[in-house]
Every structure is written in C-alpha cells, then in structure tokens.
C-alpha cells in the first residue's frame, strides 16, 4: 500500500473530554498523515446512548484544534449512519457469513458462568449455528422473537503484519463468533468501525495496542464483505506512574484541564508525540514542523510509555523560556483578569509593567497560571502574610526596621535596583544586623510570601509609592500583633 495515499483517522467517543491517551493517538495519526502528504480525518463514535453526551463533542473538537490538529474533511458522526450499518449486517446474514442468535442475555450469562465453573473458555458455543434451517426460518418469521446477529468465524488461523508489532497471528478457535448486530438491529462497535473505515477510505488504522483483539475480529468482517483490509498499527499504551493505563475513569486529567492549568499546546503536543515514539536523536524539544518532517512510523516503540506530569511541565518551562516577554504577557493577561487580581483596563494601560512582571517571574514558573499564583501581589495585595514565614521573620524589632527602612527609601533621590539595595544594606549596617535578617522581613511585608524574584528588582518594579505603603502597613501590623 502506497504511503502517498495515506488516509488515517481519530475516532473519539463523547463519553468524556479529550483524554491525553486519545490526544496522543490523534497526534500520532496527524504526524503520519502530514509526513506523507496524506489526509487526517475525524469520526465521532457517538452510538452509545447510555454513555455518549452530545455536549462533549464541541469540547473534544476544540481541544484538538487547540493542540493545532486540523482535519481535512467533513467530520463523520456514527449516530447519523445507524440505518446504513443495518444493511451490511443483513448482507452478512444473507451471504452465510453470519447467523442469527436467539440466546437471551440471561442464557448467555448462565453459559459463561458454567464455562468458568468447568474451567472452559467462555466464548459462545455456537448453539444457534447448529439449529435446523427450518427452525431458524420459523424463528425469523416470528417478529416477536428477538435475535442478534453473530459473524461466523471460519476454521484456520488469522494473521496480519502489524506496522509496529510485526507479524501477529491467532488461531481462529480463540476468536468467538462475536455479535455484529444487537437484537434491536443496532450495529456493535466492530461492525460499525469496519463500515466507517471502509467508507472513509482509511488506509492505515493506527490506534492503541489494547485494540489488537478487535483487529483480529475486524479482519474477518472485512474479508466477509469482500473489502480490502487496511494496514493496522498498534501503538503502546500510556501508563500512569503506578503502571496502570491512563484513564478518565481513574480521574486522570484531560487536555482541557492541562489547558486551564496553564500548559501551552506546543509542549503538550511535543511531549505526547514522544510517548511511544522516538525520533532517534538526543533532542527532545521539536517544533511541530520538525516533528512532521522527521516522523517515521518505524520508530514507534513496542513497550508502553509512562506519562510523567513533571516531565510535561519541564517541557512547558522550556517552551516558555523561548518566548518573548510580550508573547507571554499576551497569554498571561487574561489569566490575571480571570484570577481577579487585576482588570483588563488596568493591564491595557500598564502593558510595560505587565511585561516587566513577566520578565521577573519567567525563570521561576512552569505554568502560565503560575504568573497569577506567584505574582498576584504585583497587581493587588490584601496584606495576608504566609503564616510560617511570619512566625520566622516578623517581630517587634522587624516592625521598627521596616518603619526605618521606609523613611530611608522615601528620601532616596532615585528608586532603582541599585539605590534600594544600598538603602537596605545601609539600614542593616546601622542597626548592627545581618542584611538577610532585614531582607526576609522586607520581602514578606511587601509580597506576603517568603520567596520570589530578586528582592531589589521586585522593589524597583513595584515602585516607591507601593513599596512605602506596604512597608508601613507591615510595620503597623507588627505593632498591633507583636508590640513595639
């Protein structure tokens, strides 16, 4: 099969938001298609009425677009194709590749339970395949008697060459005659997927290796319908640090959560692309265009990958360091407004100030939201002090030092990094104390926190009026709580 005609797809189910595992598969397929100049398609598998939620479709598509993953053709919705699936179930029934099954769910459960008790395989025992033809005909004519449709697995062996795992085979005795249509006529997953992939012209089905069992089943549907079987490739799963499969059922984060937490789309795309695939270089940071250029499906790994959020945040940090202060400020501004630390109007009139704050915190943050969490006091301050730091650095003596320093700073001809540093040094020397003792108290009084950017850069950026106000309010707070 020529790579020049590559057509791949991602098929999320709207039973939850876009999970990082599904996002990783979307990225893998997207890079595969773009590398070969092929087509990347999207299908929404929304046929499960009990679990699918229509209101989740737009967030899934929005998350894909936020990651920079664009699709090339109109989106296919399985829910619009239900009648289409039924005709192929009937075709397989009429051709003898499938047969009706009249067993009730209760009977099937009883059969499985007995098989387990007898330590036998729990797959279907083909009892309905052995029914006399006249009995089957009569049962089908009885409209009140429901029946499912099972595909008939032939004798022999099923084998195919997996793009990632190589030659795979399975004895057909290990593949049961699975149901392709339920008793209400609706298609099951395996039948619907085969019909959709055929109709969409999918040439390569690239998905998680937990689908290998489905692949052996789907190959039989392709052959029974007389259709060309696409190439299959099964990518290793993404595991949690505890080695369990990353899953929304286990509460793992989805793409939208990382977006809200301040992870950029580019590092998330970059990091996920390296889970289960290797560029075979010493580099880890790549642009999207570089990943498209170097992508080679033969470099996919066979072993499962572990999703490490700390590693993702390291990627995010690296991407933020490569951005200009202006670029970061553009992204940070709405987060500051959303966090309630300032207003849009204030930021629009103090853009240079925002860029200065971004410059100060850029080496210290790993998420965009860290700018608001760590630097909120640059925009508003409610004079609440870190309790542990207060116990350590605030005292009656500290209150007097803050008051004296405020007077010294007020008298400075200029309020700069150099002049504030000299003033703090001179005050400490005059009082006969170590500079660090005063520096810690000043930082806490001005920011409410025990850590942050360089103190004197922070003071100069905040400006004299703000610093004097906070030092004097800090001194007043100390007098009330600790005395003179």
Secondary structure as GFF3:
##gff-version 3
##sequence-region A 1 484
A	DSSP	three_ten_helix	3	5	.	.	.	ID=ss1
A	DSSP	beta_strand	7	10	.	.	.	ID=ss2
A	DSSP	alpha_helix	20	35	.	.	.	ID=ss3
A	DSSP	beta_strand	39	44	.	.	.	ID=ss4
A	DSSP	three_ten_helix	54	56	.	.	.	ID=ss5
A	DSSP	alpha_helix	57	66	.	.	.	ID=ss6
A	DSSP	beta_strand	76	77	.	.	.	ID=ss7
A	DSSP	three_ten_helix	78	80	.	.	.	ID=ss8
A	DSSP	alpha_helix	82	94	.	.	.	ID=ss9
A	DSSP	beta_strand	98	101	.	.	.	ID=ss10
A	DSSP	alpha_helix	105	117	.	.	.	ID=ss11
A	DSSP	alpha_helix	133	141	.	.	.	ID=ss12
A	DSSP	beta_strand	148	151	.	.	.	ID=ss13
A	DSSP	beta_strand	157	162	.	.	.	ID=ss14
A	DSSP	beta_strand	166	171	.	.	.	ID=ss15
A	DSSP	three_ten_helix	172	174	.	.	.	ID=ss16
A	DSSP	beta_strand	179	181	.	.	.	ID=ss17
A	DSSP	alpha_helix	189	199	.	.	.	ID=ss18
A	DSSP	beta_strand	204	208	.	.	.	ID=ss19
A	DSSP	three_ten_helix	209	211	.	.	.	ID=ss20
A	DSSP	alpha_helix	212	225	.	.	.	ID=ss21
A	DSSP	beta_strand	231	235	.	.	.	ID=ss22
A	DSSP	beta_strand	238	239	.	.	.	ID=ss23
A	DSSP	three_ten_helix	248	250	.	.	.	ID=ss24
A	DSSP	alpha_helix	255	260	.	.	.	ID=ss25
A	DSSP	alpha_helix	265	273	.	.	.	ID=ss26
A	DSSP	alpha_helix	288	294	.	.	.	ID=ss27
A	DSSP	three_ten_helix	297	299	.	.	.	ID=ss28
A	DSSP	beta_strand	305	306	.	.	.	ID=ss29
A	DSSP	alpha_helix	309	321	.	.	.	ID=ss30
A	DSSP	alpha_helix	325	339	.	.	.	ID=ss31
A	DSSP	alpha_helix	344	349	.	.	.	ID=ss32
A	DSSP	alpha_helix	351	361	.	.	.	ID=ss33
A	DSSP	three_ten_helix	362	364	.	.	.	ID=ss34
A	DSSP	alpha_helix	370	375	.	.	.	ID=ss35
A	DSSP	three_ten_helix	376	378	.	.	.	ID=ss36
A	DSSP	alpha_helix	387	393	.	.	.	ID=ss37
A	DSSP	alpha_helix	396	410	.	.	.	ID=ss38
A	DSSP	alpha_helix	417	431	.	.	.	ID=ss39
A	DSSP	alpha_helix	435	447	.	.	.	ID=ss40
A	DSSP	alpha_helix	455	462	.	.	.	ID=ss41
A	DSSP	alpha_helix	464	482	.	.	.	ID=ss42
###
